């Protein structure tokens, strides 16, 4: 079976790495786009150069994004799947948040995703096929101390819905995934008591795993998955239904 071509941003570690690993297992060739040279360069060693390549990219830089897509098309001739996973947090109450922290989060989480989507859309329209999967967050519904992050992820959900309307007639399906509390290096750095409180607030009383997000991505990316577009799938242990919110 011929390899499909996927670009995954933020693929060097955490959820992005799990997504890349899952797609490789599903016979994709993955272009891992990240700024993390140390972990990014390890990917080809671990999974093989015939399955993955690392490309350093600043997704906030328009020219950098354009060059990435030009290179992928030149070498692979097509792009079947784009997964916009890259993102950061800069948490603080709004009264204590520097404007630079708002700008940085919006630029990476929303503008960077928009730039990647725009270049992918140009190619996928011509191909008359494609999948765009944006990693949002349950936080788009609102989290204290995350006015910048929640706003950026709400923007991603809105962007997803618009692109689904614009690209549907070209056989390009656009969806988002909203992870909840996931066991990543970031959550592992939380104070133990804070983390215990967050887990207790989960209806499942557990954290999710990066593989849970990767499985959802693989489902939405699959050629067999049709007639699903403009949707946000919550992978959050039920937290989004409002149970035990703290």
C-alpha positions in Angstrom: 0.0 0.0 0.0 1.4 3.4 -1.0 2.5 5.7 1.8 0.3 8.7 2.4 2.1 12.0 3.2 1.4 13.8 6.5 2.8 17.0 8.1 2.7 17.1 11.9 3.7 20.3 13.7 5.1 20.1 17.2 6.1 16.5 16.5 9.3 16.3 18.4 7.8 15.3 21.7 4.7 14.8 23.7 1.4 14.6 21.9 2.9 15.5 18.6 5.4 12.6 18.8 2.6 10.2 19.6 0.7 11.4 16.6 3.7 11.0 14.4 4.4 7.5 15.7 0.7 6.5 15.2 0.7 7.8 11.6 3.9 5.9 10.8 2.3 2.7 12.1 -0.6 3.5 9.7 1.8 3.7 6.7 2.2 7.4 6.5 5.4 9.2 5.7 5.6 12.0 8.3 7.2 15.4 8.0 7.8 16.4 11.6 7.8 20.2 11.7 9.2 21.6 15.0 11.7 24.0 16.5 13.2 21.4 18.8 16.4 20.3 17.0 17.5 18.0 19.8 14.4 15.8 19.8 13.5 16.4 16.2 16.7 15.0 14.9 16.2 11.8 17.0 13.0 10.9 15.1 14.6 9.7 11.9 17.1 7.6 14.0 14.2 6.1 16.0 11.7 5.5 13.2 13.8 5.4 10.1 14.5 7.9 7.3 12.1 6.1 5.0 9.2 6.9 7.4 9.9 10.3 8.9 11.9 13.4 8.3 12.5 16.4 10.6 12.1 20.0 9.3 12.9 22.9 11.5 10.2 25.6 11.1 8.8 28.7 12.7 5.1 28.4 12.0 4.6 32.1 12.8 6.9 33.0 9.9 5.0 33.2 6.6 8.0 32.6 4.4 9.2 29.7 6.5 5.8 28.0 6.2 5.7 28.6 2.5 9.2 27.1 2.0 8.2 24.0 4.0 5.2 23.3 1.7 7.2 24.0 -1.4 9.8 21.5 -0.3 7.3 18.8 0.6 5.5 19.2 -2.7 8.8 19.1 -4.6 9.9 15.9 -2.9 6.6 14.1 -2.3 4.4 15.6 -4.9 1.3 15.8 -2.6 0.2 16.3 1.0 -2.6 14.1 2.2 -2.8 15.1 5.9 -1.9 18.2 7.9 -2.0 18.0 11.7 -1.6 21.3 13.5 -0.4 20.3 16.9 2.2 22.9 17.8 1.2 25.2 20.7 2.4 26.9 23.9 0.9 28.2 27.1 1.8 31.4 29.1 -0.7 31.2 32.0 -1.6 34.1 34.2 -4.7 36.1 35.4 -5.6 38.7 32.9 -4.7 41.5 35.4 -1.1 40.1 35.7 -0.6 39.0 32.1 1.9 40.9 30.0 0.6 41.8 26.5 3.7 40.0 25.1 2.4 36.7 26.6 -0.9 37.3 24.9 0.7 38.0 21.6 3.1 35.1 21.7 0.4 32.5 22.4 -2.0 33.9 19.8 0.8 34.0 17.2 1.9 30.4 17.7 -1.4 28.7 18.5 -3.7 30.6 16.1 -1.7 32.5 13.5 0.7 29.7 13.1 -2.1 27.2 12.6 -3.8 29.6 10.2 -0.6 29.9 8.1 -0.2 26.2 7.9 -3.9 25.7 7.0 -3.6 28.3 4.2 -0.7 26.7 2.5 -2.2 23.2 2.9 -5.6 24.5 1.5 -3.9 25.7 -1.7 -2.4 22.3 -2.4 -5.4 20.2 -1.3 -7.8 22.2 -3.4 -5.8 21.3 -6.5 -5.5 17.7 -5.4 -9.2 17.6 -4.7 -8.4 15.6 -1.6 -7.0 16.1 1.9 -7.4 16.1 5.6 -6.7 19.0 8.0 -6.8 18.2 11.7 -6.3 21.0 14.2 -5.4 20.3 17.8 -7.5 22.7 19.9 -8.2 22.2 23.6 -11.0 21.7 26.0 -9.8 25.0 27.3 -11.5 26.8 24.5 -14.6 26.5 26.6 -12.8 28.7 29.2 -10.2 28.1 31.9 -9.2 30.5 34.7 -5.8 32.0 34.1 -5.8 31.1 30.4 -7.4 34.1 28.7 -4.7 34.0 26.0 -4.6 30.3 25.6 -8.4 29.8 25.7 -8.9 32.6 23.2 -6.3 31.1 20.8 -7.9 27.6 21.0 -11.4 29.1 20.5 -9.9 30.7 17.4 -8.7 27.3 16.2 -12.2 25.9 16.6 -13.7 28.8 14.6 -11.0 28.5 12.0 -11.8 24.8 11.6 -15.5 25.4 11.0 -14.8 28.1 8.4 -12.3 25.9 6.5 -14.7 23.0 6.5 -17.3 25.3 4.8 -14.7 26.6 2.3 -13.0 23.3 1.4 -15.7 20.7 1.6 -16.5 20.8 -2.1 -12.9 20.0 -2.8 -13.0 16.8 -0.9 -11.0 18.3 1.9 -12.2 17.5 5.4 -11.3 19.8 8.3 -11.8 18.9 11.9 -10.4 19.7 15.3 -9.6 17.6 18.4 -9.9 19.1 21.9 -7.7 17.3 24.4 -8.4 17.6 28.1 -5.9 16.6 30.8 -3.2 14.6 29.1 -0.2 13.0 30.7 2.7 14.9 29.1 6.0 16.4 30.2 4.1 19.7 30.7 1.5 18.2 33.2 4.2 16.2 34.9 5.8 19.5 35.9 2.7 20.6 37.8 2.7 20.7 41.6 1.6 17.3 42.9 -1.4 18.6 44.8 -2.5 20.7 41.9 -2.3 17.7 39.6 -4.2 15.5 42.0 -7.0 18.1 42.2 -7.2 18.2 38.4 -7.4 14.4 38.2 -10.1 14.3 40.9 -12.2 16.8 38.8 -12.2 14.3 35.9 -15.4 12.2 35.5 -13.0 9.3 34.8 -10.7 10.2 37.7 -7.8 9.7 35.3 -5.5 11.5 32.9 -5.5 10.8 29.2 -2.4 9.6 27.3 -0.8 11.2 24.2 -1.8 8.0 22.4 -5.5 8.8 23.0 -5.1 12.0 20.9 -3.0 10.1 18.3 -5.8 7.5 17.9 -8.4 10.2 17.3 -6.1 11.9 14.7 -5.6 8.6 12.9 -9.4 8.1 12.7 -10.0 11.6 11.2 -7.0 11.2 8.8 -8.1 7.9 7.4 -9.3 7.6 3.9 -12.2 5.5 5.1 -13.4 8.3 7.3 -15.9 10.3 5.2 -18.7 12.8 5.8 -17.2 14.2 9.0 -16.1 17.8 8.7 -16.2 21.0 10.8 -16.4 19.0 14.0 -14.6 19.3 17.3 -14.0 15.9 19.0 -13.3 16.1 22.7 -10.8 13.6 24.0 -11.0 14.7 27.6 -12.4 12.0 29.8 -15.8 13.7 29.8 -14.6 17.0 31.4 -16.3 19.0 28.6 -19.8 17.9 29.7 -19.4 20.1 32.8 -19.1 17.3 35.4 -17.0 18.2 38.5 -15.6 21.4 36.9 -13.3 23.2 39.3 
